[in-house]
Amino acid sequence: MATVDECRDALHQLAARMDANAEAAGKVDLDRPLACSISDLGVAFHGQLVGGRLIDLTDGDNPKAKIRLTATSDDLVALIDGKLDLARAFMSGQIKISANPFDLLKLRKLM
């Protein structure tokens, strides 16, 4: 089981990757609150997607999040490290994503 710090670090890596991909993808109209719940640790993180970038990443949940990812700590770290395929994990129910389908399409461009 990954630790809270490993999950936090992985999310910061994701934010850095999204920042780089947002520049390459051009202007992406995706401004939404985002939350990530780690089911086996009982913790959550939240941030804000602005222009395709993940900013203000911090501990705690945001019940008003428009995009929500739920995963175990190991699955989150593997997903962000590229060792777990997002589509397969989502289709198998290994991870859960709650979001508008159009937001998911935009978000996929940034991953």
N, C-alpha and C positions, 0 to 999 in steps of 0.2 A: 504494500500500500504506500503510495506517495504521500509526502507530508504536505501540510498547508503551505509551507514556504516553497516547496517544489511546484505546487499548483500555481501559486502567485507568480513565481518566476516564469513558468510556462505561459501564463496569460500576458506577461510583459513581453515575452518573445513574440507572441502572436500580435500584440499591438505594434511592435517594431516592424514585423513582416507586413502587416496591413498598411502601415505608413508608407513603406517602400512600394507596395503594390498599388496604393492609391495614386501615387505619382505616375506610375507606368500606365495605369488604366485611364488616366485623365479624370475629369470631374465625374464623381459618382454621387448621385443624389440619394444619399442614405444617411439620414439624421434621425437616430432613434436611441432611446435608452436600452441598454443591454444588461442582462444578468446571467451569471453562471453559478449554478448550484452543484456542489460536490456532495453526492448522496452518501458516500461512505464516511466522510469526515464531518458531515453536518454543518458545513460552512458554505458561504456564498461570497461572490465578488460581483461588483457592478461597475459599469462605466457608461460612456456616451459615445455613440458612433456619430461622427460629424464629418461630412464630406468623405466618407469612406475610411476615416481614421478612428481608431479606438483611443479615446482620451479619458482622463480623470478616472483611471482604473483604481478601485479601492475595495477594501473589505466590506462585507455586509450585502444584504439583499436589497433589491429595488422592486417592490411589488408593482410598480407602474411600468416595468420594463416591457417594451414591445417585442423584443427578441430575447428568448430565454433558452439556455442550454443547460441540460441536466446530464451529468455523467459521474462515474466513479473517478477517484483521483488518478488511478493508473490509466484509465481510458482517456482522461483529459490530457495527461502528459504524453501518452502515445499518439494521440490525435495531433497535438501541436508539433510533436517531433517528427511527424510524417510516417509513423510506424503503424497507424491505424487509418484506414480509408474512411473518410467522412460519409460518403454515400452508403457504403456497406454497413457501417456501424449504425447509421440512421435507419436504414431499411430493416435491419435485424432487430431493432429496438435496444441495441446496446447503449446508445445515447439517445436523448430526446431533445428535439428542437421545437420550440413553439414560436412561430412567427408567421407573418403574412407571406404567402408564397412568392409574391413579387420581391419582397425584401430578401428572401433566401436566394433568389436569382442574382440580385445585385451583390449580396454578400459573397456569393461563390466567386465572383470576379476578383474579389480582393484576397482570397485565400491562397 
